[in-house]
Amino acid sequence: MERHSFSGRIGFVLAAAGASVGLGNIWRFPYLAARHGGGMFLAVYILLVITFGYTMVTAETALGRMTRKSPIGAFSAKRFRAGGWLHALIPLLIVPYYSVIGGWGMKYLFGDLGGRAEELAADGTFSAFLSGGLEAELYFVLFTLLTAAVIFAGVQNGIERVSKILMPFLFLLAVVISVFSMTRPGAGAGIRYFLVPDMKRFSWMTVVSAMGQMFYSLSIAMGILITFGSYMKKDISIEKATVRVEIADTAVAVLAGLMVIPAVFAYSGGDESVLHSGPALMFMTIPKVLAGMEASNLFGSLFFALVLFAALTSAIALAESVASTMEDQFGWGRQKATVVSLLIMLPLGTLSCLGFGPLAGVRVFGMQILDFFDFLTNSVMMPVAALITCVYLTRAVGIGAVEDEIMAGGAPFRRRALFRFMIRYVCPVFVLLILLSSVAEVMGWIKY
C-alpha cells in the first residue's frame, strides 16, 4: 500500500503544530501556570521545551520517517514491540475524552453566537450542562463526527487542508483576544504574575507539572509525531521543522496565558485564588469574565471559536495516529480504519461524558472517569512510552542511525550535541522521576 505523505514542509509543520497547539495550550496551560508559580512555571516550561521537548520531538519524527511506519511498525525490534503498542494505545484513549471537552467548547461557542453570554456565565450553568448528560453527549458526538470526517478525507485533502485553514485563524484569534485581555483595567498585575519568574514560587511540583504539560502540548509519546514523521518527505529538514513546532507551541501557550490570567486578575480584583479553579477555569470563570465586558457575546464567540479550533486540530492528529496504525497493522483502507476508530472512540468518550452525569458516582482511584483517563495517559503511559523510546533509539536503532536520518539530504543538525546528551542521559532519568512523582502524588504517598 502506498504511504500517505504531506505535500511539503508547510503541510507537515502546520499539521504538527496543529497537533501541539490544542486544548493543552488553551485549556490546560493557563490553569497549570496559575497554580504552579506563574512566571516561574513559564520559565521552567520554556527551558524544558528547548531541551527535553526538542530532543523527543526530533527523535520521534526521525523514527517515523526512518521506518515509514506508524508506531507499532516503527518499533520493529521484538523486545521493544510493547513500546509501539503503547504509543498506539495512548491516542486511542486520549481522543475520546479530549472530544468530550471539545464538545464543551462547541456548546459555549454556539451559546455566545446565539447571544447567551450572560446565561452561560450564570452560576450552575456549566454544572447543569454536565450533569444533564444528554446535551453534553450530543455535543461530544457532533465533535467526534467532525473529527472523523477530516480523517476520512485523508492526509493531504483532510489533515493538511484543514490545518492550513484553521492554524492561521487560531493564531490571529489568540493575538486579538490576548491584546483585549491585557488592556483591561487591573490586568497589569496578572501580566506580571504570568511573565515575571519568582523563585519563592518554585517547587519540584512546578517541574513535574511543566513536564506533564510539555508532553501533552508537544504531542510527545502519543504516536502522533511518529505517524506524521512517516508522512514526511526526505528533503524536509527535521530539525528546522521541530524548531518551528516548538515556536508555534510556545507562542500559543504564552498567548493563552495572556488571554486568561490578566483577564481573571482584572475580573477578580487581583485575587489569585480565582486562578486556582483548575479545569473549571475555562468553562466557569472565563464566561463570567467575558460576560462582564463590553461586547461580551462577540468576544465570547471569538474565545470559544479559538478553543474549538485548537481542540479540533489536536483531535484530528490523535485520530489520525489511530487510523494510520489500523491501516498499517491490518491492511485496511482509510475509510474502514476511520469507521472502526469511530466505533471504538464513541463508547469510550461516552463513559467520560456520562461520568459527570448518570455515572458521576463511579470513581477510579477516587477520580471521575475523564480525570482517570487523563491521569492514566498523561502521567503514566506517556512517560513510560517516552522512556521506552529513549532506550529503543539508543540501544536498538543506534544514535548514529537516528542522526543520519535527521541529516538526510545534507540537512544541518545544529543541536546535535544537545540531542545526543539529552536522549542518552537526561531524558530517561528525568522521565522516570516525573513518572514516580506523578503516581506518588495521586496515590497520596507524597504531597507538595
N, C-alpha and C positions, 0 to 999 in steps of 0.2 A: 504494500500500500504506500503510495507517495506521501511523504511527510508534508504537513501543512507548514507554511512559513509566513513571516511578516514580509511586507513589501520592501522594507528597508529600515535604516536606523531610527527614523522618526516613529515608525509604527511600533517598533519594539519599545522605545523609550516611553512613549505615551501609554502603551498598554501596561508596561511595568510600573510606571508612575501611577497609573490608574489603580493598579493593584495595591500600591503602597499608600496612596492618598485616599483614604476611606474613612469609615467611622472610627478607626483607630486614631486618626488625627482630629476629626471634628467632634466626636462624641467622647472619646476616652482621654485624649491628651490633656485638655483643659482641666478636667477634674482631678486627674492624677498630679498634674503640675501644681494645682492649688493645694492639694492635700499633702504633698511631699516636698514643700520648700520653695515653690515659686521659681525665682531666678536660679536657685541652686539646682533644682530639678532640671531646668532647661540647660544649664551648663553641663551637667553630667550627661544628659541625653545627647547633646551635640558631640561631646567627646566620644561617647560610645558609637555614635553613627559613623564618625570619620575613621574609627579604628576597627572595632568589632563588626559593625554593620557593613562597612566597606568590604571587609575580608569575607564575610559569609555570603553577601550578595554576589561578589565576584566569583567565589568558589562554586556556588550552586548554579549560576549561569553558565560557567565554563563546563561543569559536569553535564549539563543538559545539552550544550552544543557539541561536546565531545562525543557523546553517546547517541545523539539524535533520538533519545527515548524519553518517555515520561518517567516519573520517579521509580517505579518498580523495575523497569528495564535498565535504568541508569545505574542501579546498584546490582551489577552483574555477578560480583564475587559471591559465592554461595554462602559464606559465613556472615555476609552483610546484607542478605536479602531482606531481613527483618526491617532494616533501615528504609528500604524502598517502600515496603508495605506501610510503614509508619507514616512516611511522607504522603502516601496516597490516601491514608485513612483520615489524616488531620483535616484537610479541606472538606471531606465528606461530612465531618462532624461540625465544622465551623459554619459552613454556608447556611444550614437550616436556621440556627439561632440568630445568625447575622441577618438573615432575611426577615426574621421577626422584627428586629429593631429597624430595618429598612422600611417595613410596613408601618411602624410608628411614625417615621419621618413622613411617609406618604400621607398618612391621616392628618398630620398637622399642616402639611403643605396645602392640602385640599381645603382644610378649615380656614386658613388665612386667606386663600384665594376667594373663599366664599364670604369674606368679611367678618369672620367669627373670632378675631384675635382675643377680644375680652372674654368670650366664653371659654376659649381654650386655656386662658390664664387663671380661670376661677379655681378655687380650692376644691380638690376632689375630682376634677375633670379627668386627669390622667389615670388616677386610681380606678375610677368608674369604667373608663375605657378598657383597661387591662382586665379587671375582674369580670366584666361582661362576657368576655370570651369570644362570642360570635363575630363582633365587628373587628376585633383585633385579628382573628383568624382570617377573615375575608381580606384584610389589607396584606397580611402575610402571604396568602395565596396569590394575590394580584402581583405583589413584588416578585415572588418566585417565578411566576409565569413570564413576567417581563424579562427576568434574567435568562431563563431558559430559551426564550425567543432569540436572544442575541447569540447564545451558544449554538443554537440550531443553525444559524446563518453561516457559521464558520469563522475562521481566523481573520482573513482579510475583509470579508464582507460583513462580519459581525463585530468581533472584538476590536479590531483595528479601526474600523469606520466609526464605531460608537465612541471609542477613546479620543479620536481626533475631533469629534464634535463636543463631547462633554468636558474634556480636560481644560480647554481654553475658557469655557464658560465658568468652570469651577474656580479657576484662579481669579478670574475677573470678579466673580461674586465675593470671593474671600477678601480681596483687596477693598472692594466697596464697603462691605459690612464692617471690616476691621477699622477703616477710617471713620465710619459713622460712630462706632463704639468708642474709639479713642477720643472723640471730640465731645462726648457727653460731659456735662458739669460733674466734677468729682471723679472723673476717670483716671486722673493723673496718678493717684495712689495705687490703682490697680496696675497701671503700666509699670511703675517702679517695682511693685511686688513681683511681677512676672519676669521682668528683664534684668533686674539687679540681683546678683547672687549674694546670699547672706550665709556665711559659714555656720552661724548659730542654728540654721535650719537643716544642716546636713546630718544625715544618719545613714546607716547601712541600708535601711529600707528605701532611701532615696535612690540608691544604686540598683537595688532589686527591682523597684517599680519602673525605673527608667529602662532597665534591661528588658523587662517584660513588655513594656510599651514599644521598644525598638523592634523586638521580634514581631509583634502584632502589626506594627506600622509598615515595616520594610518587607513584610511577607516572607520572612526568613523561616525555614523549616516547615513550610506549608505545601511544598511540592510545586508552587506556582513558578518560582524562578527556574527550577529545573525544566519544567514544561515550556516556559517561554524561551529559555535558552535553547531548547531543542528546535524551536522555530526560527532561531536567529541565523542569518547568513554569515558565512565565513569572513566576508570583507568588512564586517562591522566590529569596531573596537569594543571589547567587553569592558575594559577599564573606563573608557570615556562614557559608555552607556551607564555604567554603575555610578559614576560621579554625577551624571545628570539626574538619575533617580534619587540619589542622596539629596541633591539640592532641592528637587521638587518636593520630596517628603518633608524635609526640614522647614522649607519655606511655608508650606501649608500648615504644619504643626505650629509654627510661630504665629502665623496669621490667625489660626484657630484660637490660640491663647489670647491674642489681642482682640479677637471678636468677643470672647466670652468674659474673661477676667475683668477688664476695665469696665464693661457694661454692668457686671454684677456689683462691682465696687461702687459705681455711681448709683445704682438702684438701692443698695443696702446701706449707703452712707459710710462705706469703708469697713463693714462688718465681715471679717474673714471667714467666720463660721458658716456663712451662707454658701461659700465656695466649697465647703466640705460635704455637700449633699450627695456627692458621688454620681452614679449614673443618672439619678433623678435630675441633676443639674440641667440636662438638655431639654427635658420634656416637662419639667415643673417650674424651675426657676427662670429659665430663659423666656418662656412665654409671658411670665409676669413682668420681666424686664422690658420686653418688646411692647406689651400692652400699655405700659406707662409712657411710651414715647409717641411723638407725633408720627403720623403715617404708619401706625402700628401694623396694619394689615399688609401694607406694601413691604415693609422691612421684615415682617414675619414670613411673608411669601418668599422673599429673597433668601432668608436664612435657611428655611426648610427646603427650598429648592437646592441649596448647596448641600444640605445633609443628604437629600435623596440622590443627587448626582454622585456624591462621594460613596454612599452605600452601594449604589448600582455598579460603579466601576470595579470596586473590590469584590463584590459578589460575583460578577462576571468572571473575574480572574480565578476565584476559588472554584466556581463551577466548571470552568474550562479545564482546570487541572484534573478534576474528577472525570470529565468526559474523555479527555485525552488518554488517561490511564485505561479506561474501559476499551477505547479503540485499540490501543496497543496490546493489551493483555488478551482480549477476546476476539480481536479481528473484526469488531463491529464497525458499521458505518457511523458517520457523525449523528445522523438522525436517531438511530436506535440507542446510541450511547447517551444522547441528551434525554430521551424519554425515560430510560431506565434510571438515570441520575435523578430525574424529577420525581419518579415514583419512590425513590429512597428518601429524598430530601423532604418531601411533603409531610410524611408521618413524623419524622424526627423534629421538624420545625413545629409541628402541631403540639408535640409534647412540651416544648419550650414555651409556646404561646399560651397554652392552657395552664401552664404552671403558675400563672398569675391569676387564673380564674378558677374553673372547676377542679383543677389539680393543685391548687395553692397549698393544700395540706401535705402534699408529697415533698419530702426533704431527702436529699442525698448528702450525707456528712454535714447535715444542718443547713444545706444550701438549697435554694429553689432550683428547678431543673435547668433553666437557662444559665444561672450562675455556675452550676456544676459543670455544664459543658464548657463554659468559658475557662473555668479553673483547670479542668482535665486537659484541654487542648493547649492553652496558653502557658500554664505553669508546670505541666508535667510532660506532655507528649512532645511539645516543640523543643524544649531544652534537650530532651533525650535524643530527638531526631537530629538536632544540631551537633550534639556530641558524637553521634554515630557518623555524621558527615565528615567531621574533622578527622576522625580515626580512619575512616574509609579512604579519604583522599591522601592522607599521609602514609598509611600502611599498605593499602592495596593498589591504588591507582598510581601514587607517587607524585610528589610535589613538582618534579621536573615535567611530567606529562601535563599537569594542570597549567603550569606556566607556559608551556609550548602552545597550548590551546588559546590562552589569553593573548599571546603574542603572534597568533596566526596572521599570515599576510604582512608581517613586519610591523604590526601594531605596537606602540610603545607600552611599557609596563613600569610607570614611574614609581609606584609604591610597592615594588616587588619585594624589597627587604622587609617592609612592614607586613605585607601579606604572609611571607614565609614565617616570620617570627610569631605572628598572631595565630595562624592556623595550627602551628606545631605546638606552641607552649601556652599561650594566653587563653585562647578561645575554649579549649577543652576544660581547663581548670575553672575558668570563670563560669561556664555554663553549668558545671557540676555544683558549684557553690550557690548559684541562683536557684537551681532545682531544689537543693536541700533546704535553702532558706524559705522558698515559697511554700513547700509542702509542710515544713515545720510550723510556719506561721498559721496556715489554715487549720492544721491539726491541733493548734493550741499549745504546742510544745515550747515555743518561744514567742515573746511579744516585743514589739518595737515601740 
